Amino acid sequence: MLLLSALLDLHDLVMAERVQPRHQMAERAVLHWMHVVEGKASVQPRITPSGVVPQAFHFGVETNADNWIDACVPMPAPERATFDARLGQRLEALRAALEAYFHPSGYRNSSEQCDRMLVELSRLSRFLSTWCAVAERQAERAAWTSRRHLEPLLRLEIVGTGREPPPDPALPARVRDALFTWEPPLNEAIVAWEENALQLLDRSLQALETLLELPEAELGGRRYPAGYPVRQRGRPRIKVQRFSPEQRPTRSKSIFGLRLQQLVQRVDEWDDPPPGLWEELLPDVENMMGMIRSNEFMLVSGPGFWNAPRAGQELIRGRPAAHPFLLDPMGFFKKALLFHNRTYTEAGGGPDMMFQQLQQFMRYGRFHPNALKRPVRAALDEALRGWEENRWDTFTESMLRLAELLRNETGDSPA
């Protein structure tokens, strides 16, 4: 079995030299794989050489144009030239937002600037994810319709009724390339906002500004490499830490060998594993060996949160005393109802403004952990994810449920 062979190669590679933090990184990876085998965790999706990452976030983004919040993909089906033009417009909007952020005209509250920047970053991220979802769907449909054994009736059902012309075969690769060029730095800046870390956000935005100034020829070489971890489908954003540690002799006894032996035994004795599990684990094991050989590690964690300023790190916003949703829950409920019945639409900029307020409410909950009960936090998470996945129904229904919960908690009701 290829997986067992790779695990044994990993053992030989790590044990060849007793140094830290190599043993620590390898032991951490083995513990994660054990949790995957036990069904308590999932394999971290990473950029592949081809750029197709089936578990990545964009595969869960809405592809039905009638349910989009932001109609960033025109119908009929997109073409490569259309994507390049639309991407250019979005990048120009990002450039203008960065210019206003770093060179404001007159006095503007810094936290408000950061919040507006978050919306612009998230809009571009959603744009890329939506395009990639549509392009991958078209590529899948093209593969199905090209099979000669399909019956004519089935081929007609897959192609549709003529609303969409044949997809551009060059589009998926172009969109993947753009996604994995821009999404990692966008994610880094958005995570910095979620962590409430002003300096980290400034540095991330400066990196984006530098990237925007590169000519197209150089930009093509800035695509993030294979093995880079990406956000998982339907899950929150991740923080990626890249570092090359100094390897030093280990003074304590490592239990890496014992952990790996337990994993190998479990894999060897499991007669009926879930379909595809070993095939999913193998690239992750090979990626760990590649990081050990190059001494360039990429660790994944959830975003932290700065609730008080520290040396060298200022906050985007200090501890808030209240939030508009809590001050006027009935007003929030009325707005949520107008979104739900489509009185408020994207044309008026309403969803973006509400997304900003929802993110601020999430930050309020991090400052006041006991203020938001579990059903409230679950509805808030779902509403934010619905906006990011470009799903109008999920966004509005979850927001209405959140408004109902807040209204019921405060006892506020219509007069």
C-alpha positions, -999 to +999 in steps of 0.1 A: +000+000+000+014+034-010+002+051+022+020+026+044+052+030+023+049+068+026+045+066+064+076+044+067+096+068+046+084+096+069+097+076+099+131+072+083+133+109+074+124+122+108+144+097+128+176+102+107+184+132+128+171+140+163+164+177+160+136+200+171+112+213+160+112+187+132+101+160+156+074+183+170+060+191+136+060+155+125+044+144+158+017+170+154+009+158+119+007+121+130-018+130+157-039+149+132-039+119+108-049+096+137-079+119+143-087+117+106-086+079+107-109+079+138-133+102+120-127+132+144-111+154+118-107+158+080-077+161+057-066+197+052-072+206+016-041+220-002-033+235-035-024+207-060-001+212-090-032+212-113-050+236-090-081+214-085-088+211-048-123+194-045-126+200-007-118+237-011-143+264-001-152+275-036-168+241-044-195+250-018-203+284-034-237+290-051-238+283-088-275+291-093-276+326-107-312+331-095-300+328-059-269+350-060-264+380-038-238+394-061-243+386-098-206+386-104-208+360-132-229+371-162-254+348-178-251+332-203-221+313-192-188+332-187-160+333-212-123+339-204-123+374-219-153+383-197-136+370-166-104+390-173-124+421-178-145+416-146-114+407-126-097+439-138-127+459-126-126+443-092-089+448-088-093+485-097-119+488-070-095+472-046-068+495-056-091+525-050-101+512-016-064+507-006-056+542-018-084+556+004-073+535+033-036+545+033-042+581+021-075+592+036-089+627+027-098+644+060-104+628+093-119+593+093-123+569+121-096+542+117-119+514+128-145+524+102-118+524+075-108+489+085-144+477+084-150+491+050-118+475+038-130+442+051-161+444+029-141+452-002-117+423+005-145+399+012-163+410-020-133+402-041-128+369-024-165+360-030-161+371-067-132+347-072-149+318-054-181+322-074-163+323-107-143+293-098-174+274-087-191+281-120-160+273-140-155+240-122-192+231-128-188+238-165-156+218-167-175+189-150-204+192-174-181+193-204-164+161-192-198+144-189-211+155-222-179+144-240-185+108-231-196+089-261-216+063-242-241+089-229-276+085-244-288+115-265-316+122-240-292+123-211-268+145-230-296+170-236-305+169-199-270+177-189-264+204-215-297+221-206-322+239-228-298+262-246-296+289-220-259+283-216-235+281-246-206+256-246-181+266-219-147+280-227-122+251-221-094+276-211-116+293-184-111+268-154-073+270-156-074+308-158-098+312-129-078+287-107-047+306-114-063+339-104-079+323-073-047+309-060-028+342-068-052+365-049-072+344-024-042+336+000-032+373+005-069+383+007-075+356+033-045+368+053-059+404+054-094+392+063-081+370+091-061+399+105-093+419+107-110+390+124-082+389+149-086+426+156-049+432+149-042+465+133-005+461+125-012+427+109-040+442+088-017+471+077+011+447+067-014+424+048-029+454+029+006+467+020+014+433+006-018+434-015-009+469-027+025+457-038+010+428-056-014+451-074+015+471-088+032+441-104+030+437-142+010+408-155+041+389-166+055+389-130+021+384-114+018+350-131+048+338-111+033+349-078+008+321-077+009+303-044+028+269-046+014+234-045+009+223-009-003+256+004-033+250+027-067+265+016-100+270+034-122+239+035-157+238+021-183+251+045-158+259+072-145+292+087-114+309+075-080+296+085-048+313+095-017+300+077+017+305+094+048+300+072+082+297+088+116+281+085+127+272+120+162+267+132+168+230+138+185+223+171+193+190+189+164+176+209+170+172+246+138+152+254+127+118+242+103+121+213+072+100+211+069+105+174+080+069+167+053+055+191+026+077+176+035+067+140+037+030+150+001+033+163-011+049+131+007+023+109-009-005+129-043+011+125-040+016+088-026-019+083-053-037+102-083-017+089-100-040+064-128-017+053-118+020+055-141+048+041-138+051+003-110+073-007-096+079+028-061+065+021-060+084-012-067+116+007-041+110+034-013+101+010-007+136-005-008+151+031+019+127+042+040+134+011+035+172+017+048+168+053+080+151+040+084+179+015+082+205+042+107+186+063+132+183+035+129+220+026+125+231+063+096+254+052+066+246+073+030+258+068+008+254+099-029+259+099-049+272+129-081+291+135-079+329+138-071+342+173-085+374+188-068+404+204-091+418+231-065+441+246-035+461+231-001+446+236+035+457+229+038+463+192+002+454+184-027+479+184-064+469+181-086+477+152-114+485+177-115+485+215-140+467+237-175+479+225-202+485+251-231+476+228-242+468+193-271+482+172-287+448+170-290+447+208-299+484+212-328+481+186-336+444+180-370+453+166-354+476+140-330+448+131-359+424+127-377+448+103-346+451+082-341+414+081-377+409+070-372+434+042-341+415+030-360+382+033-389+394+010-363+410-014-374+446-007-337+453+000-314+440-027-278+441-038-286+471-061-290+493-031-258+480-014-279+466+015-264+431+018-228+445+020-238+470+047-255+442+067-225+419+062-204+446+078-228+449+108-229+411+112-191+409+113-191+437+139-216+417+159-194+387+157-165+408+170-188+420+198-194+384+207-157+378+209-153+407+233-183+394+253-182+356+251-212+351+274-234+377+257-243+355+226-261+322+233-254+292+212-284+295+189-276+332+183-240+324+174-251+295+151-275+317+132-248+344+130-222+320+116-247+307+090-257+342+079-220+352+074-213+320+055-243+325+033-230+359+023-195+345+016-210+316-004-232+340-024-264+324-013-293+348-010-317+323+006-292+312+033-281+347+040-315+362+044-332+332+062-303+329+087-304+367+093-341+366+099-337+337+124-310+357+142-332+388+144-361+367+158-338+352+184-325+386+195-361+401+195-373+372+217-344+375+241-351+411+248-388+407+249-391+434+221-422+429+200-444+450+177-466+475+193 
